[in-house]
Amino acid sequence: MSGNRNLMFLIIGALIVAVGVLGFSLYQAKKEPDGVQINVGPGGLKIQSK
């Protein structure tokens, strides 16, 4: 009985870690990069510092 309980806790812990890593990865992918943004449009050249 104790072995099944430990296995269940191990699986739940692994799922929590996987969700955390996936969330952090998605956050990094959607975060805008630091630096300078250069836009060229009808109004001319626009340079913005981030």
A tleap script that builds the chain and sets N, CA, C and O, in Angstrom:
source leaprc.protein.ff14SB
mol = sequence {
  NMET SER GLY ASN ARG ASN LEU MET PHE LEU
  ILE ILE GLY ALA LEU ILE VAL ALA VAL GLY
  VAL LEU GLY PHE SER LEU TYR GLN ALA LYS
  LYS GLU PRO ASP GLY VAL GLN ILE ASN VAL
  GLY PRO GLY GLY LEU LYS ILE GLN SER CLYS
}
set mol.1.N position { 0.819 -1.196 0.000 }
set mol.1.CA position { 0.000 0.000 0.000 }
set mol.1.C position { 0.866 1.265 0.000 }
set mol.1.O position { 0.552 2.235 -0.690 }
set mol.2.N position { 1.933 1.253 0.759 }
set mol.2.CA position { 2.802 2.425 0.858 }
set mol.2.C position { 3.506 2.717 -0.463 }
set mol.2.O position { 3.748 3.875 -0.805 }
set mol.3.N position { 3.831 1.662 -1.199 }
set mol.3.CA position { 4.495 1.848 -2.484 }
set mol.3.C position { 3.600 2.537 -3.491 }
set mol.3.O position { 4.077 3.372 -4.259 }
set mol.4.N position { 2.314 2.211 -3.511 }
set mol.4.CA position { 1.373 2.859 -4.421 }
set mol.4.C position { 1.213 4.334 -4.078 }
set mol.4.O position { 1.101 5.189 -4.956 }
set mol.5.N position { 1.204 4.606 -2.776 }
set mol.5.CA position { 1.041 6.003 -2.343 }
set mol.5.C position { 2.265 6.833 -2.742 }
set mol.5.O position { 2.128 7.967 -3.201 }
set mol.6.N position { 3.452 6.268 -2.565 }
set mol.6.CA position { 4.674 6.976 -2.948 }
set mol.6.C position { 4.724 7.201 -4.454 }
set mol.6.O position { 5.156 8.260 -4.907 }
set mol.7.N position { 4.287 6.220 -5.229 }
set mol.7.CA position { 4.260 6.362 -6.680 }
set mol.7.C position { 3.290 7.467 -7.092 }
set mol.7.O position { 3.576 8.241 -8.006 }
set mol.8.N position { 2.149 7.536 -6.418 }
set mol.8.CA position { 1.166 8.579 -6.721 }
set mol.8.C position { 1.758 9.971 -6.448 }
set mol.8.O position { 1.597 10.886 -7.256 }
set mol.9.N position { 2.446 10.124 -5.301 }
set mol.9.CA position { 3.065 11.407 -4.974 }
set mol.9.C position { 4.161 11.757 -5.972 }
set mol.9.O position { 4.327 12.924 -6.327 }
set mol.10.N position { 4.900 10.767 -6.421 }
set mol.10.CA position { 5.947 10.997 -7.418 }
set mol.10.C position { 5.350 11.475 -8.738 }
set mol.10.O position { 5.870 12.404 -9.356 }
set mol.11.N position { 4.268 10.848 -9.167 }
set mol.11.CA position { 3.616 11.250 -10.419 }
set mol.11.C position { 3.040 12.651 -10.300 }
set mol.11.O position { 3.196 13.460 -11.214 }
set mol.12.N position { 2.373 12.954 -9.182 }
set mol.12.CA position { 1.800 14.294 -8.985 }
set mol.12.C position { 2.908 15.342 -8.945 }
set mol.12.O position { 2.757 16.417 -9.526 }
set mol.13.N position { 4.010 15.050 -8.276 }
set mol.13.CA position { 5.138 15.981 -8.224 }
set mol.13.C position { 5.740 16.225 -9.598 }
set mol.13.O position { 6.087 17.356 -9.938 }
set mol.14.N position { 5.864 15.161 -10.388 }
set mol.14.CA position { 6.410 15.309 -11.739 }
set mol.14.C position { 5.476 16.149 -12.605 }
set mol.14.O position { 5.940 16.962 -13.404 }
set mol.15.N position { 4.172 15.963 -12.457 }
set mol.15.CA position { 3.217 16.770 -13.223 }
set mol.15.C position { 3.284 18.243 -12.822 }
set mol.15.O position { 3.200 19.118 -13.683 }
set mol.16.N position { 3.431 18.523 -11.546 }
set mol.16.CA position { 3.536 19.913 -11.088 }
set mol.16.C position { 4.795 20.563 -11.657 }
set mol.16.O position { 4.752 21.707 -12.110 }
set mol.17.N position { 5.907 19.845 -11.635 }
set mol.17.CA position { 7.159 20.375 -12.192 }
set mol.17.C position { 7.012 20.608 -13.692 }
set mol.17.O position { 7.459 21.634 -14.205 }
set mol.18.N position { 6.384 19.657 -14.404 }
set mol.18.CA position { 6.208 19.801 -15.854 }
set mol.18.C position { 5.350 21.009 -16.186 }
set mol.18.O position { 5.658 21.741 -17.126 }
set mol.19.N position { 4.273 21.232 -15.429 }
set mol.19.CA position { 3.414 22.394 -15.666 }
set mol.19.C position { 4.185 23.682 -15.391 }
set mol.19.O position { 4.030 24.659 -16.124 }
set mol.20.N position { 5.001 23.699 -14.360 }
set mol.20.CA position { 5.801 24.879 -14.058 }
set mol.20.C position { 6.807 25.194 -15.154 }
set mol.20.O position { 6.961 26.352 -15.543 }
set mol.21.N position { 7.485 24.183 -15.649 }
set mol.21.CA position { 8.471 24.382 -16.716 }
set mol.21.C position { 7.780 24.850 -17.997 }
set mol.21.O position { 8.272 25.748 -18.680 }
set mol.22.N position { 6.639 24.238 -18.318 }
set mol.22.CA position { 5.897 24.636 -19.511 }
set mol.22.C position { 5.409 26.082 -19.393 }
set mol.22.O position { 5.501 26.846 -20.353 }
set mol.23.N position { 4.896 26.455 -18.232 }
set mol.23.CA position { 4.440 27.832 -18.025 }
set mol.23.C position { 5.570 28.836 -18.168 }
set mol.23.O position { 5.399 29.881 -18.796 }
set mol.24.N position { 6.721 28.527 -17.594 }
set mol.24.CA position { 7.868 29.428 -17.701 }
set mol.24.C position { 8.334 29.540 -19.144 }
set mol.24.O position { 8.690 30.626 -19.603 }
set mol.25.N position { 8.333 28.428 -19.855 }
set mol.25.CA position { 8.744 28.427 -21.261 }
set mol.25.C position { 7.806 29.289 -22.104 }
set mol.25.O position { 8.259 30.059 -22.950 }
set mol.26.N position { 6.515 29.160 -21.875 }
set mol.26.CA position { 5.545 29.985 -22.612 }
set mol.26.C position { 5.695 31.459 -22.255 }
set mol.26.O position { 5.565 32.324 -23.122 }
set mol.27.N position { 5.967 31.750 -20.989 }
set mol.27.CA position { 6.175 33.138 -20.569 }
set mol.27.C position { 7.389 33.740 -21.289 }
set mol.27.O position { 7.321 34.868 -21.777 }
set mol.28.N position { 8.484 33.000 -21.356 }
set mol.28.CA position { 9.688 33.497 -22.029 }
set mol.28.C position { 9.438 33.695 -23.518 }
set mol.28.O position { 9.962 34.642 -24.104 }
set mol.29.N position { 8.650 32.822 -24.143 }
set mol.29.CA position { 8.390 32.918 -25.578 }
set mol.29.C position { 7.529 34.138 -25.904 }
set mol.29.O position { 7.708 34.748 -26.958 }
set mol.30.N position { 6.603 34.502 -25.024 }
set mol.30.CA position { 5.688 35.611 -25.303 }
set mol.30.C position { 6.235 36.957 -24.840 }
set mol.30.O position { 5.735 38.001 -25.258 }
set mol.31.N position { 7.257 36.947 -23.980 }
set mol.31.CA position { 7.834 38.191 -23.465 }
set mol.31.C position { 8.539 38.932 -24.596 }
set mol.31.O position { 9.262 38.332 -25.392 }
set mol.32.N position { 8.321 40.235 -24.654 }
set mol.32.CA position { 8.987 41.030 -25.686 }
set mol.32.C position { 10.476 41.134 -25.362 }
set mol.32.O position { 10.850 41.291 -24.199 }
set mol.33.N position { 11.313 41.049 -26.374 }
set mol.33.CA position { 12.757 41.114 -26.130 }
set mol.33.C position { 13.190 42.517 -25.696 }
set mol.33.O position { 12.562 43.512 -26.056 }
set mol.34.N position { 14.262 42.576 -24.926 }
set mol.34.CA position { 14.831 43.858 -24.510 }
set mol.34.C position { 15.661 44.433 -25.649 }
set mol.34.O position { 16.142 43.703 -26.516 }
set mol.35.N position { 15.821 45.750 -25.633 }
set mol.35.CA position { 16.672 46.372 -26.641 }
set mol.35.C position { 15.978 47.524 -27.332 }
set mol.35.O position { 15.230 48.280 -26.713 }
set mol.36.N position { 16.237 47.651 -28.633 }
set mol.36.CA position { 15.725 48.757 -29.434 }
set mol.36.C position { 14.793 48.208 -30.506 }
set mol.36.O position { 15.074 47.188 -31.135 }
set mol.37.N position { 13.681 48.904 -30.700 }
set mol.37.CA position { 12.742 48.519 -31.751 }
set mol.37.C position { 12.742 49.617 -32.813 }
set mol.37.O position { 12.598 50.797 -32.491 }
set mol.38.N position { 12.903 49.229 -34.077 }
set mol.38.CA position { 12.922 50.175 -35.187 }
set mol.38.C position { 11.734 49.883 -36.084 }
set mol.38.O position { 11.589 48.773 -36.597 }
set mol.39.N position { 10.881 50.890 -36.272 }
set mol.39.CA position { 9.707 50.757 -37.139 }
set mol.39.C position { 9.809 51.738 -38.291 }
set mol.39.O position { 10.126 52.910 -38.090 }
set mol.40.N position { 9.539 51.257 -39.503 }
set mol.40.CA position { 9.497 52.120 -40.677 }
set mol.40.C position { 8.077 52.039 -41.218 }
set mol.40.O position { 7.593 50.962 -41.568 }
set mol.41.N position { 7.422 53.182 -41.281 }
set mol.41.CA position { 6.039 53.209 -41.748 }
set mol.41.C position { 5.756 54.473 -42.501 }
set mol.41.O position { 6.672 55.211 -42.863 }
set mol.42.N position { 4.479 54.729 -42.743 }
set mol.42.CA position { 4.100 55.931 -43.508 }
set mol.42.C position { 4.522 57.226 -42.846 }
set mol.42.O position { 4.758 58.225 -43.526 }
set mol.43.N position { 4.620 57.217 -41.528 }
set mol.43.CA position { 5.022 58.418 -40.798 }
set mol.43.C position { 6.521 58.604 -40.742 }
set mol.43.O position { 6.984 59.601 -40.190 }
set mol.44.N position { 7.288 57.702 -41.282 }
set mol.44.CA position { 8.744 57.805 -41.265 }
set mol.44.C position { 9.357 56.746 -40.384 }
set mol.44.O position { 8.751 55.710 -40.111 }
set mol.45.N position { 10.573 57.022 -39.939 }
set mol.45.CA position { 11.345 56.089 -39.133 }
set mol.45.C position { 11.080 56.370 -37.661 }
set mol.45.O position { 11.117 57.523 -37.231 }
set mol.46.N position { 10.809 55.315 -36.880 }
set mol.46.CA position { 10.560 55.466 -35.452 }
set mol.46.C position { 11.454 54.489 -34.695 }
set mol.46.O position { 11.435 53.287 -34.962 }
set mol.47.N position { 12.235 55.006 -33.752 }
set mol.47.CA position { 13.128 54.176 -32.937 }
set mol.47.C position { 12.677 54.282 -31.495 }
set mol.47.O position { 12.573 55.378 -30.946 }
set mol.48.N position { 12.408 53.126 -30.878 }
set mol.48.CA position { 11.953 53.098 -29.488 }
set mol.48.C position { 12.902 52.243 -28.678 }
set mol.48.O position { 13.289 51.152 -29.095 }
set mol.49.N position { 13.278 52.760 -27.491 }
set mol.49.CA position { 14.096 51.998 -26.564 }
set mol.49.C position { 13.176 51.218 -25.643 }
set mol.49.O position { 12.138 51.726 -25.219 }
set mol.50.N position { 13.555 49.986 -25.333 }
set mol.50.CA position { 12.726 49.145 -24.466 }
set mol.50.C position { 13.374 48.979 -23.126 }
set mol.50.O position { 12.826 48.303 -22.255 }
savepdb mol mol.pdb
quit
